Amino acid sequence: MVDKRYLFVVNPHSGTKLRREADSMAVWLEQQARKAGLTAKAIITRARGHATDLAAEAAATQKWDTVVAVGGDGTVNEVARGLLFAPTSLGILPLGSGNGLARHLGIPLTLSAALHHLFECPSVVIDSATLNGQPFFCVAGLGFDAYVGQLFGQQPRRGLDTYVRVSMQAYLDYLPQRIRVAGRDTEIFSLSFANAGQFGNNAWVAPHADLTDGRLEVCTVTPFPKWYGTALTFQLFTKGLKPSTYISYQSLREITVETEQPTLVHYDGEPWQLDTGRIEVKIVPKSLRVKA
Ligand SMILES: Nc1ncnc2c1ncn2[C@@H]1O[C@H](COP(=O)(O)OP(=O)(O)OP(=O)(O)O)[C@@H](O)[C@H]1O
């Protein structure tokens, strides 16, 4: 059955385009849906968390078949957490900075193609995961990636160019951190919990990740010499990251990590300063219906 009723949730703080064009985007989306013979409403979010309230209400009332996150992975996260275990589907129009989940799912990146795809494609049921109870859908982690997420969140402007600048700056001042996993101490550059394969912008941290296998791909990067940074970056952006002296993978349903101090983590690129040194990450199999 093709979905007929669409609620578009537009985040005016995603990427670079929506900041200027959220109002006209909302009008255009409703028009396009009407032209396609569909029922639709577009709402611009008023604050962080608003998208979750809208999605949760849609799931509870079943007034909408699909709630569409119009934005990046942060918006996808907010909408998706309101739809967990509901018959209502998540849709994605990737207008953020990284768009990791959309890219993993093969959703087109141009607006008109993504909208056409959204109206035509079926839905599939995928896994989600939690980090200390906080749902995530793409990738969560600690170390360098969390530091980049924090610096990025502090920038007045989003977008790919900001990501590149912030990542390079972070690489210069980031210090590795010590963690304990299963009674073993390790020094890490980063530790990533991948439900989907990439952070966004085609940075593939776990090219083999499968959204429907009931597992997380845990990627540990240990501190590496400067010369290896170039090779690592090349592999990351060519989907070629693989086990090496500095990189290892584990395919797990859950993992507990301990840190000496409460640490900074990220979930789907959103920074989060924990108030505990214990990090529990778990897969939640088959928990989200998504149009892809
Ligand atoms: N009305 C709003 N006002 C302020 N912040 C908002 C609002 N609605 C959503 N947000 C927040 O905006 C942030 C950025 O959104 P999002 O992640 O979609 O964009 P992005 O960071 O540019 O893209 P990506 O995550 O793909 O890199 C998220 O943290 C989200 O919670």
Ligand as a Chemical Component Dictionary entry (heavy atoms), coordinates in Angstrom:
data_LIG
# 
_chem_comp.id                   LIG 
_chem_comp.type                 NON-POLYMER 
_chem_comp.pdbx_formal_charge   0 
_chem_comp.three_letter_code    LIG 
# 
loop_
_chem_comp_atom.comp_id 
_chem_comp_atom.atom_id 
_chem_comp_atom.alt_atom_id 
_chem_comp_atom.type_symbol 
_chem_comp_atom.charge 
_chem_comp_atom.model_Cartn_x 
_chem_comp_atom.model_Cartn_y 
_chem_comp_atom.model_Cartn_z 
_chem_comp_atom.pdbx_ordinal 
LIG N1  N1  N 0 13.717 25.135 15.794 1  
LIG C1  C1  C 0 14.935 24.777 16.208 2  
LIG N2  N2  N 0 15.749 25.657 16.817 3  
LIG C2  C2  C 0 17.006 25.343 17.177 4  
LIG N3  N3  N 0 17.559 24.119 16.968 5  
LIG C3  C3  C 0 16.780 23.201 16.392 6  
LIG C4  C4  C 0 15.435 23.458 15.983 7  
LIG N4  N4  N 0 14.909 22.330 15.436 8  
LIG C5  C5  C 0 15.902 21.408 15.516 9  
LIG N5  N5  N 0 17.009 21.908 16.068 10 
LIG C6  C6  C 0 18.351 21.295 16.251 11 
LIG O1  O1  O 0 19.139 21.657 15.123 12 
LIG C7  C7  C 0 20.306 20.850 15.149 13 
LIG C8  C8  C 0 20.882 20.653 13.775 14 
LIG O2  O2  O 0 20.030 19.872 12.992 15 
LIG P1  P1  P 0 20.553 18.783 11.971 16 
LIG O3  O3  O 0 21.436 17.799 12.635 17 
LIG O4  O4  O 0 19.368 18.266 11.265 18 
LIG O5  O5  O 0 21.407 19.621 10.917 19 
LIG P2  P2  P 0 22.938 19.526 10.541 20 
LIG O6  O6  O 0 23.770 19.376 11.787 21 
LIG O7  O7  O 0 23.207 20.660 9.645  22 
LIG O8  O8  O 0 23.014 18.177 9.668  23 
LIG P3  P3  P 0 23.780 16.758 9.949  24 
LIG O9  O9  O 0 23.377 16.292 11.321 25 
LIG O10 O10 O 0 23.303 15.864 8.857  26 
LIG O11 O11 O 0 25.243 17.075 9.866  27 
LIG C9  C9  C 0 19.909 19.595 15.891 28 
LIG O12 O12 O 0 20.663 19.561 17.082 29 
LIG C10 C10 C 0 18.430 19.794 16.233 30 
LIG O13 O13 O 0 18.100 19.273 17.515 31 
# 
loop_
_chem_comp_bond.comp_id 
_chem_comp_bond.atom_id_1 
_chem_comp_bond.atom_id_2 
_chem_comp_bond.value_order 
_chem_comp_bond.pdbx_ordinal 
LIG N1  C1  SING 1  
LIG C1  N2  SING 2  
LIG C1  C4  DOUB 3  
LIG N2  C2  DOUB 4  
LIG C2  N3  SING 5  
LIG N3  C3  DOUB 6  
LIG C3  C4  SING 7  
LIG C3  N5  SING 8  
LIG C4  N4  SING 9  
LIG N4  C5  DOUB 10 
LIG C5  N5  SING 11 
LIG N5  C6  SING 12 
LIG C6  O1  SING 13 
LIG C6  C10 SING 14 
LIG O1  C7  SING 15 
LIG C7  C8  SING 16 
LIG C7  C9  SING 17 
LIG C8  O2  SING 18 
LIG O2  P1  SING 19 
LIG P1  O3  DOUB 20 
LIG P1  O4  SING 21 
LIG P1  O5  SING 22 
LIG O5  P2  SING 23 
LIG P2  O6  DOUB 24 
LIG P2  O7  SING 25 
LIG P2  O8  SING 26 
LIG O8  P3  SING 27 
LIG P3  O9  DOUB 28 
LIG P3  O10 SING 29 
LIG P3  O11 SING 30 
LIG C9  O12 SING 31 
LIG C9  C10 SING 32 
LIG C10 O13 SING 33 
# 
